[in-house]
Amino acid sequence: MNAHDLNHGRSLIVIPCLNEAKYIEALIAKLAGAMQDLGADLVVVDGGSTDGTRDIVQRITSVNPKVKLLDNPKKIQSAAVNLAVATLGANYDYMIRIDAHGEYPADYCLRLMEDAIATGADSVVVAMKTVGISTFQKATAFAQNSKLGNGGSKHRTGAVGHWADHGHHALMRISAFQAVGGYDEMFSHNEDAEFDYRLHKAGYRIWMTDKTSMIYYPRSTAGTLFRQYFGYGRGRAKNFLKHRAMPSIRQMLPLAVVPVAAGALLAVINWAAAVPFVLWAVACLGYGAWMALGQKNPYGPLAAVSAMVMHFAWSAGFWRELLDIRNRRIA
């Protein structure tokens, strides 16, 4: 399938961003080939950047009419994509979502369109590989790419192309996106999983492609990693409260971490109360040791620590949201 065969489906490339001056110009330049091959346009939806991102994009729009800039007063990504579709979507058939802090192969958009047309899918999702630069990022990347960190999630590890219930959002048919109401802007995290639940329930089809993937750079400190996964946990709890969608088995295991940690405080009364917490810690550290020895991965022990931060933060965020009195009243 060549680029000419894809021109009957016009695409809008959407980049939600906030303070991405280091990356935005190079990213737009990299997507120039896709804009040409697919006849696509590109919009940057900025959440109020203060680092010069807006100036860079405005300079690009002044010389390239295919690039546009929108202001996103709500700041979050779900609102950014909704705004782009509401403002410009009537002129396009497909929307391609690009994360400003990710890295993409040159033919990324072309491969997404090929699979969308070949399969007739309403949404094409991709696998995401995590790569680190600093020592902590490299350890976190190893954790996120392993079963210890992702529980075997196919959109983290990749798989042969198949129909799926969820994956990392890449391309979507705009008519399907609008038909189910777009992203729920109450979700600052996990808006993609909540959306996929509604999309699948409405009878639309999601295709996990194996033709392309993206690279993601993890948080660079334990504190920012904790805040990220705390937000993920809250988002997953919001999805449960909204749809009564039970977490999967791979999510149920880390969900128990905070209750187990709280129970360990009772060890002052009975030492046995600490056993579940100790078993979890030993399992994580043991997996890290196996990565270090069995896979000859020097970041294995630190990867175990990153995984423990992710587990604890996700569990804490979930229980924080679930036990909020206001949310219980709404539910």
Secondary structure as GFF3:
##gff-version 3
##sequence-region A 1 331
A	DSSP	alpha_helix	3	6	.	.	.	ID=ss1
A	DSSP	beta_strand	11	17	.	.	.	ID=ss2
A	DSSP	alpha_helix	24	30	.	.	.	ID=ss3
A	DSSP	alpha_helix	32	38	.	.	.	ID=ss4
A	DSSP	beta_strand	41	46	.	.	.	ID=ss5
A	DSSP	alpha_helix	53	63	.	.	.	ID=ss6
A	DSSP	beta_strand	67	71	.	.	.	ID=ss7
A	DSSP	alpha_helix	77	88	.	.	.	ID=ss8
A	DSSP	three_ten_helix	89	91	.	.	.	ID=ss9
A	DSSP	beta_strand	94	97	.	.	.	ID=ss10
A	DSSP	beta_strand	102	103	.	.	.	ID=ss11
A	DSSP	alpha_helix	108	119	.	.	.	ID=ss12
A	DSSP	beta_strand	123	130	.	.	.	ID=ss13
A	DSSP	alpha_helix	135	144	.	.	.	ID=ss14
A	DSSP	alpha_helix	147	150	.	.	.	ID=ss15
A	DSSP	alpha_helix	154	157	.	.	.	ID=ss16
A	DSSP	beta_strand	162	164	.	.	.	ID=ss17
A	DSSP	beta_strand	168	173	.	.	.	ID=ss18
A	DSSP	alpha_helix	174	179	.	.	.	ID=ss19
A	DSSP	alpha_helix	191	201	.	.	.	ID=ss20
A	DSSP	beta_strand	206	216	.	.	.	ID=ss21
A	DSSP	alpha_helix	222	243	.	.	.	ID=ss22
A	DSSP	alpha_helix	249	255	.	.	.	ID=ss23
A	DSSP	alpha_helix	257	264	.	.	.	ID=ss24
A	DSSP	three_ten_helix	265	268	.	.	.	ID=ss25
A	DSSP	three_ten_helix	271	274	.	.	.	ID=ss26
A	DSSP	alpha_helix	275	293	.	.	.	ID=ss27
A	DSSP	alpha_helix	300	322	.	.	.	ID=ss28
A	DSSP	alpha_helix	325	330	.	.	.	ID=ss29
###
